């Protein structure tokens, strides 16, 4: 084997790639270019536009200015796939040498781009993933290296290769595909260009996993939900009448609101650890016979059922009582609380009338005003723990940009990563943005089609207990009991006619919109009725 002197070795044939704005941007300072398509054939259309030279800079496209709608007009709004709009992000990769020739697509190991959230003052957030699960937006613009944590540690020799590779961790990336394009420059010469292009997804969610932050003023807001003395709404100095939220069996407004909140948090569920402290306090609040002195502390010997025991035993009756009050069929002055048993602490009947009061000491009321909001905070934290939040919100600071990168192999056979310049900033539209809703034609059936064929739409499987109730409804107005019933005692399958259900939904929707128009005045924006000549598809 002949050793070749170092000076006589051939020069390296490996060139460093360089990511540049596309040639059709005309020198515009925009980094990655964005291109919008309004049909699902956007991939072949983009490739055809690239080969035919029909692509233009982002700023030169009409949507870049026309889609600045809503309250923030500093950047265009990118529509969502549900608006039947799709976006392609692309850039050019060249050899970092004289003339910037096209980089050979074969030498591109892989390429991609990331979407980052730009905050005021230049701060940047990245969409991070841990073992395949989204963590959400986190601070830091990265170090300009490999976005994949496993690859980065592997390149530094801190990990040994693993097969199969571990689940992805790092900044979320989206693939870019290389395409060799022949493009004509301003002088008329045709040269090769290596275009990197990829679909820009505008969706995704992340889940809060523990440690959900609840605003510090939540306790004050939750306390305002219940009137004094059970809550903090209408707070004042303690008065003697505050010790009797229930008198002669009739509840005050604050006690009614307290019961509603307690049942909302399922206080009767003794297995829920969040209820422990509140259940212990309710076990110390008792019903008492109506005393001769309305506001004096009752003697312990006359103590009746605790508020906790009463709720555990009478939950269904209390719910019915609250429902009648909410519906207006009863009032606090006409509907007493559901009956209390009048039992003493030992469970024996009291020798006094069952007309009972609730005695509430000043200390117990203060504890209620602390524990009920605290229970609400825990309920909010548990509800938000695991809830899916959208990746792209529509707040004032929610500006985004796409940043490309390419992986290539250097002279030593090591994989390297090169980053390009970010795209122009953009915002993401809301799914319900009224400016971007596109009409969808749904042809309603003719009247004679509604009675043709059987109901073969959605099949609803009803267990026996539910079928008994459904079949017991009489077909009259207003609906009431007296139907045929479930004589066979079996489960039932109810199948719906989709055409009839569609027309019923449309009729009910029009009725509700016209009724609510009296309050909101939104009819001109909610319903657009245009006359139309009956074409071939619409003629009877």
C-alpha positions in Angstrom: 0.0 0.0 0.0 1.4 3.4 -1.1 1.1 6.3 1.3 0.1 9.4 -0.5 1.6 12.6 0.9 -0.9 15.0 2.4 0.0 17.7 -0.1 -0.7 15.4 -3.0 -4.2 14.3 -1.8 -7.1 15.4 -3.9 -9.0 18.3 -2.5 -12.3 17.5 -0.7 -15.3 17.1 -2.9 -17.6 17.8 -0.1 -19.2 21.3 0.0 -21.0 22.8 2.9 -24.7 23.4 2.1 -26.1 26.9 2.6 -29.8 27.5 3.0 -31.0 30.6 1.1 -34.2 32.4 0.2 -35.5 31.0 -3.1 -34.3 32.4 -6.4 -37.8 33.5 -7.3 -38.0 35.8 -4.2 -36.0 38.3 -6.2 -33.6 39.1 -3.4 -36.5 39.8 -0.9 -35.5 39.5 2.7 -38.0 36.8 3.6 -36.2 33.5 4.4 -38.5 30.6 3.7 -41.2 31.3 1.2 -44.9 30.4 2.0 -47.4 29.5 -0.7 -51.1 29.0 -0.3 -53.4 26.6 -2.1 -57.1 26.3 -1.8 -57.6 22.7 -2.9 -56.4 19.3 -1.7 -54.2 18.8 -4.8 -51.7 21.3 -3.5 -48.6 19.1 -3.7 -48.7 18.4 -7.5 -49.8 22.0 -8.1 -46.8 23.3 -6.2 -44.3 21.1 -8.0 -45.9 22.0 -11.4 -45.6 25.7 -10.4 -42.0 25.2 -9.4 -41.0 23.5 -12.7 -43.0 26.1 -14.8 -41.5 29.1 -13.0 -44.8 30.4 -11.6 -43.7 30.7 -8.0 -43.3 34.2 -6.5 -42.1 35.7 -3.3 -44.3 35.6 -0.3 -44.8 39.3 -0.2 -45.9 39.3 -3.9 -48.8 36.9 -3.3 -52.2 38.4 -2.9 -53.2 36.5 0.2 -50.2 38.0 2.1 -52.0 41.4 2.3 -55.7 40.4 1.9 -55.6 37.9 4.8 -54.7 40.5 7.4 -58.1 40.5 9.1 -59.4 40.5 12.7 -58.0 42.6 15.6 -54.3 42.1 14.7 -53.2 43.2 11.3 -49.5 43.2 11.7 -49.1 39.8 10.0 -51.2 37.7 7.7 -53.5 35.0 9.1 -52.8 31.5 7.8 -56.0 29.5 7.4 -56.5 26.1 8.7 -57.1 22.8 6.8 -60.7 22.9 7.9 -60.9 26.1 5.9 -59.7 24.0 2.9 -56.5 26.0 2.7 -53.0 24.5 2.6 -49.5 26.0 2.8 -46.2 24.9 1.4 -42.9 26.2 2.9 -39.8 26.1 0.8 -36.3 27.4 0.5 -33.2 26.8 -1.7 -30.1 24.9 -0.7 -26.8 25.7 -2.5 -23.1 24.9 -2.1 -21.4 27.5 0.0 -18.8 28.2 -2.7 -18.3 30.6 -5.5 -21.4 31.1 -7.6 -23.6 29.2 -5.1 -24.3 26.1 -7.4 -27.1 23.8 -6.5 -26.4 21.4 -3.7 -26.7 17.8 -4.9 -30.0 16.4 -3.5 -28.3 13.0 -3.1 -26.0 14.5 -0.4 -28.9 15.7 1.7 -29.3 13.2 4.4 -32.5 14.8 5.6 -34.0 18.2 5.8 -36.8 19.8 7.7 -38.1 22.9 9.4 -39.5 24.0 12.8 -42.2 26.5 13.6 -41.3 28.9 16.4 -43.3 31.4 18.4 -41.8 34.9 18.5 -42.5 37.0 21.5 -42.1 40.8 22.1 -38.5 41.8 22.8 -37.0 39.2 20.6 -37.8 36.2 22.9 -38.5 32.9 21.0 -40.3 29.8 22.1 -40.0 26.3 20.7 -42.5 23.5 20.4 -40.9 20.8 22.5 -41.6 17.1 22.5 -40.6 14.5 25.2 -40.6 10.9 24.1 -43.2 11.5 21.4 -45.6 13.6 23.7 -45.9 17.3 23.1 -44.8 19.5 26.1 -46.0 22.8 24.5 -44.2 26.1 23.9 -41.0 26.5 26.0 -38.5 29.3 26.1 -35.2 29.3 24.2 -34.3 29.8 20.6 -32.0 26.7 20.5 -28.2 26.6 20.0 -28.3 26.2 16.2 -27.5 22.6 16.4 -29.3 19.3 16.0 -33.0 19.6 17.1 -33.2 15.8 17.9 -31.8 15.2 21.4 -30.8 11.6 20.6 -28.9 12.5 17.4 -27.2 15.4 19.2 -25.9 13.2 22.0 -25.0 10.6 19.5 -22.9 13.0 17.5 -21.1 14.2 20.6 -20.2 10.6 21.5 -22.3 10.7 24.7 -24.6 7.9 23.6 -24.1 4.6 21.8 -26.4 3.8 18.8 -29.6 2.2 19.8 -31.9 0.0 17.8 -34.7 0.7 17.6 -34.2 4.4 18.2 -35.8 5.8 21.3 -39.0 7.9 20.9 -38.4 11.4 19.6 -37.4 14.1 22.1 -36.5 17.6 21.2 -38.0 20.4 19.1 -40.7 19.2 16.8 -39.6 19.1 13.1 -41.5 18.8 9.9 -39.9 17.2 6.8 -38.6 19.1 3.8 -38.2 17.2 0.5 -35.5 18.0 -2.1 -36.4 18.7 -5.7 -34.1 19.5 -8.5 -35.6 22.4 -10.6 -34.3 24.0 -13.8 -34.8 27.7 -13.4 -34.1 30.6 -15.8 -32.3 33.6 -14.4 -32.7 37.3 -15.3 -30.1 37.0 -18.2 -32.0 34.0 -19.7 -29.6 31.3 -18.7 -31.0 28.1 -17.3 -29.3 26.6 -14.3 -30.2 23.9 -11.7 -31.7 24.8 -8.4 -32.2 22.5 -5.4 -35.5 23.3 -3.8 -36.5 22.1 -0.4 -40.2 22.1 0.2 -42.6 20.7 2.7 -46.2 20.9 4.0 -46.8 23.4 6.8 -49.1 21.8 9.3 -51.2 24.3 11.3 -52.7 22.1 14.0 -51.8 20.1 17.0 -52.5 20.2 20.8 -50.6 19.7 24.0 -51.8 18.5 27.4 -51.1 20.0 30.8 -49.6 17.3 33.0 -49.7 18.3 36.6 -48.7 21.6 38.2 -51.5 23.5 36.4 -51.2 27.2 37.3 -54.5 28.8 38.6 -54.6 32.6 38.7 -54.0 34.0 42.3 -57.3 36.0 42.2 -59.4 32.8 41.5 -60.3 32.4 45.2 -61.8 35.9 45.3 -63.8 35.2 42.1 -65.0 31.9 43.4 -66.0 33.4 46.8 -68.2 35.9 45.0 -70.3 33.1 43.6 -72.0 32.6 47.0 -73.8 35.3 49.0 -72.8 36.2 52.6 -72.3 34.6 55.1 -71.6 31.3 53.2 -69.6 33.2 50.6 -68.0 36.6 50.2 -70.5 38.3 47.9 -72.0 41.2 49.8 -69.5 40.8 52.7 -70.2 42.9 55.8 -69.5 42.8 59.5 -70.9 39.7 61.2 -74.4 40.2 62.4 -76.6 38.0 64.6 -79.0 37.0 61.8 -76.0 35.6 59.8 -75.9 32.6 62.2 -79.2 31.3 60.8 -78.9 30.7 57.0 -81.9 28.3 57.4 -84.9 29.4 59.5 -87.9 27.3 60.1 -86.8 25.0 57.2 -86.5 27.9 54.7 -83.1 28.6 53.2 -81.5 31.9 52.5 -80.1 32.8 49.1 -76.5 32.2 50.3 -77.4 28.7 51.6 -79.1 27.9 48.4 -76.0 28.9 46.4 -73.8 27.0 48.8 -75.8 23.8 48.2 -75.6 24.3 44.5 -71.8 24.6 44.6 -71.3 21.7 47.0 -73.3 19.4 44.7 -71.3 20.6 41.7 -68.2 19.4 43.4 -69.8 16.1 44.3 -69.3 16.7 48.0 -71.3 13.5 48.7 -68.4 11.4 47.2 -66.5 10.3 50.2 -63.8 8.6 48.1 -62.7 12.0 46.6 -59.7 13.2 48.6 -60.3 16.8 47.7 -63.6 16.6 49.6 -62.0 15.5 52.9 -61.6 18.9 54.6 -64.9 20.3 53.4 -66.8 17.1 54.4 -65.3 17.3 57.9 -66.5 20.9 58.2 -70.0 20.1 57.0 -70.1 17.3 59.6 -69.8 19.9 62.3 -72.7 22.0 61.0 -76.0 20.7 62.3 -79.8 21.2 62.1 -81.4 22.4 65.3 -85.1 22.8 66.4 -86.3 26.4 66.0 -85.3 28.1 69.3 -87.2 30.7 71.3 -84.2 33.0 70.9 -83.7 33.2 67.1 -80.0 34.0 67.2 -78.7 32.4 70.3 -76.3 29.4 70.1 -78.5 26.2 70.6 -77.6 23.7 73.3 -75.7 20.7 72.1 -78.4 18.3 73.5 -80.9 19.4 70.9 -78.5 18.9 68.0 -80.0 17.1 65.0 -78.7 15.7 61.8 -75.5 17.2 60.4 -75.4 19.0 57.1 -73.1 16.3 55.7 -75.4 13.4 56.7 -78.4 15.3 55.3 -76.7 15.8 52.0 -75.5 12.2 51.7 -79.0 11.0 52.4 -81.1 13.6 50.5 -78.9 14.4 47.5 -81.6 13.5 44.9 -84.2 15.5 46.8 -81.9 18.6 47.1 -81.2 18.4 43.4 -84.9 18.4 42.6 -85.4 21.3 45.0 -82.6 23.3 43.3 -84.1 22.5 39.9 -87.5 23.8 40.8 -86.0 27.0 42.1 -84.0 27.5 38.9 -87.0 26.8 36.7 -89.1 29.4 38.7 -91.7 26.8 39.7 -90.8 27.5 43.4 -89.3 30.2 45.5 -87.2 30.3 48.6 -90.2 31.6 50.6 -92.6 29.0 49.3 -90.4 25.8 49.1 -88.7 24.6 52.3 -85.7 22.5 52.2 -86.3 18.8 51.6 -87.4 17.1 54.9 -84.8 16.6 57.6 -85.1 13.5 59.6 -85.0 15.2 63.0 -82.6 12.6 64.4 -80.2 13.4 67.1 -76.5 12.6 67.1 -77.2 9.0 68.2 -79.7 8.5 65.4 -82.8 8.6 67.7 -85.9 10.7 66.8 -86.0 14.1 68.5 -88.9 15.0 70.8 -89.2 18.4 69.1 -90.9 19.4 65.9 -89.1 18.6 62.7 -89.1 22.3 61.7 -85.3 22.8 61.9 -82.9 25.6 61.6 -79.2 25.5 60.6 -76.9 27.2 63.1 -73.7 28.6 61.6 -71.0 30.0 63.9 -68.8 32.9 62.8 -65.8 30.5 62.8 -67.6 27.9 60.7 -68.7 30.6 58.2 -65.1 31.8 57.8 -63.9 28.3 57.2 -66.6 27.8 54.5 -65.5 30.9 52.8 -61.9 29.5 52.7 -62.6 25.8 51.9 -65.2 26.2 49.2 -63.0 28.4 46.9 -60.0 26.1 47.7 -62.1 23.1 46.6 -62.9 25.1 43.4 -59.2 25.7 42.7 -58.5 21.9 43.1 -61.4 21.1 40.7 -60.1 23.6 38.1 -56.6 22.1 38.4 -57.9 18.5 38.0 -60.0 19.5 35.1 -57.1 21.3 33.3 -54.7 18.4 34.1 -54.6 16.4 30.9 -56.9 18.8 28.9 -55.8 19.4 25.3 -54.9 23.0 24.5 -54.5 24.2 20.9 -51.0 24.7 19.6 -51.7 27.9 17.8 -53.7 30.4 19.9 -54.8 33.8 18.6 -53.4 36.2 21.3 -51.6 39.4 20.8 -48.1 37.8 21.2 -48.9 34.8 19.0 -46.6 35.5 16.1 -45.0 32.5 14.4 -42.2 31.8 11.8 -40.8 28.8 10.1 -37.0 28.0 10.2 -35.4 25.4 7.9 -32.5 23.2 8.5 -30.6 20.5 6.5 -28.5 17.5 7.6 -25.5 16.6 5.5 -22.3 14.5 5.7 -18.9 16.2 6.1 -15.5 15.0 4.9 -15.1 12.8 8.0 -18.4 11.1 7.4 -20.1 12.9 10.4 -23.5 14.2 10.1 -23.8 18.0 10.4 -26.8 20.4 10.7 -27.1 23.8 9.0 -29.9 26.2 9.7 -31.4 28.8 7.4 -33.2 32.1 7.8 -36.7 32.2 9.2 -39.8 33.0 7.1 -41.8 36.2 7.5 -43.9 36.2 10.6 -47.5 35.0 10.4 -50.5 34.4 12.6 -52.8 31.4 12.6 -56.6 31.8 12.2 -59.1 30.5 14.7 -61.2 27.5 13.5 -64.3 29.7 13.8 -62.9 32.7 12.1 -65.9 34.1 10.1 -63.7 35.7 7.5 -62.2 32.4 6.4 -65.4 30.2 6.2 -65.8 28.9 2.7 -69.3 27.9 1.5 -70.0 24.2 1.2 -72.9 23.1 -0.9 -75.3 20.5 0.6 -78.2 19.5 -1.6 -81.3 19.0 0.4 -83.7 16.3 -0.6 -87.1 16.9 -2.4 -90.2 16.6 -0.3 -91.3 13.4 -2.0 -87.9 11.8 -1.1 -88.5 12.1 2.6 -91.0 9.3 2.7 -89.1 7.0 0.4 -87.2 4.1 1.9 -86.6 3.2 5.5 -84.7 5.0 8.2 -81.3 3.6 7.7 -79.1 6.3 9.1 -77.3 6.4 12.4 -78.2 3.4 14.7 -78.6 4.4 18.3 -78.3 1.4 20.7 -80.5 1.9 23.8 -80.2 -0.3 26.9 -83.4 -1.5 28.5 -83.5 1.2 31.2 -83.3 4.0 28.6 -85.6 2.2 26.1 -88.3 2.0 28.8 -88.2 5.8 29.2 -88.1 6.6 25.4 -90.9 4.2 24.5 -93.0 5.6 27.4 -93.2 9.1 25.8 -96.6 9.8 24.2 -96.5 11.4 20.8 -98.4 14.5 21.7 -97.8 18.1 22.7 -96.5 18.8 25.2 -94.7 15.4 25.5 -95.8 13.4 28.5 -96.0 9.8 29.7 -98.5 7.4 28.2 -96.6 5.9 25.2 -96.7 2.3 24.2 -93.9 1.3 26.6 -91.4 -1.5 26.4 -93.8 -4.4 26.8 -91.2 -7.0 25.6 -88.6 -5.8 28.1 -85.8 -5.8 25.5 -83.1 -3.4 24.4 -83.9 -1.4 21.3 -82.1 0.1 18.3 -83.4 3.4 17.0 -82.3 4.3 13.4 -82.7 7.8 12.1 -83.4 9.1 8.6 -80.5 11.4 7.7 -82.5 13.5 5.2 -85.4 14.2 7.7 -83.0 14.9 10.5 -81.1 17.3 8.4 -84.2 19.3 7.5 -85.4 19.2 11.1 -82.1 20.6 12.2 -82.3 23.3 9.6 -85.9 24.3 10.6 -85.0 24.3 14.4 -81.9 26.3 13.6 -83.8 29.0 11.7 -86.4 29.2 14.5 -83.7 29.7 17.2 -81.8 32.3 15.1 -85.0 34.3 14.6 -85.8 34.2 18.3 -82.3 35.1 19.4 -82.2 37.9 16.9 -84.6 39.8 19.1 -81.8 39.8 21.8 -78.6 39.9 19.8 -79.6 41.3 16.5 -77.3 38.9 14.6 -79.7 37.7 11.9 -77.9 39.6 9.0 -74.6 37.8 10.0 -76.1 34.4 10.9 -78.3 33.6 7.9 -77.9 34.6 4.3 -80.9 33.6 2.1 -80.3 34.2 -1.6 -82.8 33.5 -4.4 -81.6 31.1 -7.0 -82.9 29.7 -10.3 -83.7 26.1 -10.1 -81.0 24.3 -12.0 -80.9 20.8 -13.2 -80.1 19.5 -9.7 -82.8 21.5 -7.9 -85.8 21.0 -10.2 -88.7 18.9 -8.8 
